[in-house]
Structure formats: structure tokens, C-alpha cells
């Protein structure tokens, strides 16, 4: 099978971790008779430096012309003072909107080998952490009107939060369909005691529930959900929520699994062309030192094979290789335990090589 992949290496540690994911993909292609072609795309800080734009239209078009997109990470303090519309993160928002990827799916799963790295008490971890957050990605407050005006002689900032029934319904269906394939439990998270947008969200979710009688729907306020994720994460199977709440909750969920460097994510819309990336940032402070953890990006590549290319077996092979390497005690700096007895510290390149060796 031949697939065209747009590659956004990004900023900071992005190029290092993406390179290891591409090496893994090349090995999988060799083993299973596939052909992956790569097109480099400038986005983020490097695109600002090169083109004066965090995502030039020509670069967006390269992504739209591909079968899927693999992204490292963008941004960094170098671009903190550029005008708001020109910040690296704006390129990412435009990419999501341009691709129409409205559903971000982020797993929160603790690898048994890293259980001791979780900041939660052992008795909580022992009950299991394995849930998935379905986050609406191209609506809500991040895509509403933003302005700063002068009122009564002082500056006032305004950020608009909007959601339509159709936007809520389409992400709701993703939540229900995902839960149907897992443990058949869906928790809808909102702030309906305060926000009109959340009251509409809750209404639409309950309307959808009638179409999915095999899925148990529950409602939870976002502040309670933030507490429950650290108090009793085993209660969750699939969480569906709006853009800003999902952004915050998914970062919280990633940390209870031990390391943000282990978590991949997928963003999908109406087509199979998806956006795949690790959830961590560009970490410019460790860029070029060969100490970054490439596993999140490698697992994102596995998600791409599974969800965009229907290569289930190939995705399983990558995930199994990661598990084998962890079983053997190899750790990058971010997942090295306080007591490293029985573990071997390795760098970014070596971790990639070991995973390839175990494919």
C-alpha cells in the first residue's frame, strides 16, 4: 500500500522525535510491503522565521493533499513577543480548521512498566487507568471572537464562546461511537450550572443518548471531573467535552500516567486524513541534546496507521515493540524512576533504535 504523509517537524525537540517516528515507519513499510512517501511542511516558529507566517497557504495545501499528517511540536519563547495572529500556535489552529479535524482523541493509559512513575497513590493506580478523552477541536472559545477594547477608560479583553447544535452533535456522535467500541460508558463534561453553551451541550448529548441505548451516559461538571481524574480515574471509559475543557483535562490526565512524553493523540474529521502528534510541547530547553522521549510521537505514528490507513496489525507491532523496550528496562530521562535500579538510561536516538530492533 502506498501512502503520502505530510511531515511537520516543528520547533524545539520536534525534528528529533519526528525523525525517530519516521525511521520506525520506514521499518514497518519494509516489513509489510508498504510505501510511505514524505513531504516536509513548515509550520510554527520555523515557518515564521522562513516565511513570516506560522502556516502559509501553500503549506496547508500540502497537508490537504496528503493521506495524513504527522506533527512534532511547535512554538517556544523565541516567538513569545510576535503579534497574536502570528504566534506559532495560530498555525496549529489554522491547520486544524483547514483540515476540518474536529475530534481530538487522546488516550490516558498507564503502561504497567511505568506505574511507579504516576504521582497518584499506588492503591489508586492499582485500580487501573485506561480512558480516552474526546475533545471538540475547532469550535468554542479558541475559535470565537477575540478583542481588547477600552471601556470606561480601561482595557477590557473579550473572548467569545460559541457552540451550535450541529457542532455538539457531531462530536457527541464520536463520543458515543468510541464508547460503543470500548467499555460502553460515556461521561459528558460541561459547566451547565453556569454556561448557556454547556446547557445546550447537555441537551444535545441527552438527545443523542436515545440513539445509543447500549451506551451508559453520565454528566459531570468540569470542576468535578478535574477532581475525579486524580481521585478515581478508574471510573472513566470515554470522556467527551468541549475544546477548552478538553485541552485542560487531557493535560491533567496525561500526567497521572507517569509522563507526558508517552502520550500520542489523533485528530480526525469527516475523512480518513488525520493529524497525529504527541501531546507534549516543543521543550526548547532540551532541544538538540538527544534526551527527548520519542515514544509519544512513535505511538502517534501507530495511531495514524490504525485510524487513517486501516493498518491494525502494523500499529499493534509498534505498540508491542514499545512495550518490549520498556520491559527490558530502557528509559529516557523523563521516565527514569527515582530509584533507577534495573533500568538503563538512553537518549532519543537510542530509544528509537531499540524500538525498531524490537519490531
Rosetta blueprint (number, residue, H / E / L):
1 X L
2 X E
3 X E
4 X E
5 X E
6 X E
7 X E
8 X E
9 X E
10 X E
11 X L
12 X L
13 X L
14 X H
15 X H
16 X H
17 X H
18 X H
19 X H
20 X H
21 X H
22 X H
23 X H
24 X H
25 X H
26 X H
27 X H
28 X H
29 X H
30 X H
31 X H
32 X H
33 X L
34 X L
35 X E
36 X E
37 X E
38 X E
39 X E
40 X E
41 X L
42 X L
43 X L
44 X L
45 X H
46 X H
47 X H
48 X H
49 X H
50 X H
51 X H
52 X L
53 X L
54 X L
55 X L
56 X L
57 X H
58 X H
59 X H
60 X H
61 X H
62 X H
63 X H
64 X H
65 X L
66 X L
67 X L
68 X E
69 X E
70 X E
71 X E
72 X E
73 X E
74 X L
75 X L
76 X L
77 X H
78 X H
79 X H
80 X L
81 X L
82 X L
83 X L
84 X H
85 X H
86 X H
87 X L
88 X H
89 X H
90 X H
91 X H
92 X H
93 X H
94 X H
95 X H
96 X H
97 X H
98 X H
99 X H
100 X L
101 X L
102 X L
103 X E
104 X E
105 X E
106 X E
107 X E
108 X E
109 X E
110 X L
111 X L
112 X H
113 X H
114 X H
115 X H
116 X H
117 X H
118 X L
119 X L
120 X L
121 X L
122 X H
123 X H
124 X H
125 X H
126 X L
127 X L
128 X L
129 X L
130 X E
131 X E
132 X E
133 X E
134 X E
135 X E
136 X E
137 X L
138 X L
139 X L
140 X H
141 X H
142 X H
143 X L
144 X L
145 X L
146 X E
147 X E
148 X E
149 X E
150 X E
151 X E
152 X L
153 X L
154 X E
155 X E
156 X E
157 X E
158 X E
159 X E
160 X L
161 X L
162 X L
163 X L
164 X L
165 X H
166 X H
167 X H
168 X H
169 X H
170 X H
171 X H
172 X H
173 X H
174 X H
175 X H
176 X H
177 X H
178 X H
179 X H
180 X H
181 X H
182 X L
183 X L
184 X L
185 X E
186 X E
187 X E
188 X E
189 X E
190 X E
191 X L
192 X L
193 X L
194 X L
195 X L
196 X H
197 X H
198 X H
199 X H
200 X H
201 X H
202 X H
203 X H
204 X H
205 X H
206 X H
207 X H
208 X H
209 X H
210 X L
211 X L
212 X L
213 X L
214 X L
215 X L
216 X E
217 X E
218 X E
219 X E
220 X E
221 X E
222 X H
223 X H
224 X H
225 X H
226 X H
227 X H
228 X H
229 X H
230 X H
231 X H
232 X L
233 X H
234 X H
235 X H
236 X L
237 X L
238 X E
239 X E
240 X E
241 X E
242 X L
243 X H
244 X H
245 X H
246 X H
247 X H
248 X H
249 X H
250 X H
251 X H
252 X H
253 X H
254 X H
255 X H
256 X H
257 X L
258 X L
259 X L
260 X H
261 X H
262 X H
263 X L
264 X E
265 X E
266 X E
267 X E
268 X E
269 X L
270 X L
271 X L
272 X L
273 X L
274 X L
275 X E
276 X E
277 X E
278 X E
279 X L
280 X L
281 X L
282 X L
283 X L
284 X H
285 X H
286 X H
287 X L
288 X L
289 X L
290 X L
291 X L
292 X L
293 X L
294 X L
295 X H
296 X H
297 X H
298 X H
299 X H
300 X H
301 X H
302 X H
303 X H
304 X H
305 X H
306 X H
307 X H
308 X L
309 X L
310 X L
311 X L
312 X H
313 X H
314 X H
315 X H
316 X H
317 X H
318 X H
319 X H
320 X H
321 X H
322 X H
323 X H
324 X H
325 X H
326 X H
327 X H
328 X L
329 X L
330 X E
331 X E
332 X L
333 X H
334 X H
335 X H
336 X L
337 X L
338 X L
339 X L
340 X L
341 X L
342 X L
343 X L
344 X E
345 X E
346 X L
347 X L
348 X H
349 X H
350 X H
351 X H
352 X H
353 X H
354 X H
355 X H
356 X H
357 X H
358 X L
359 X L
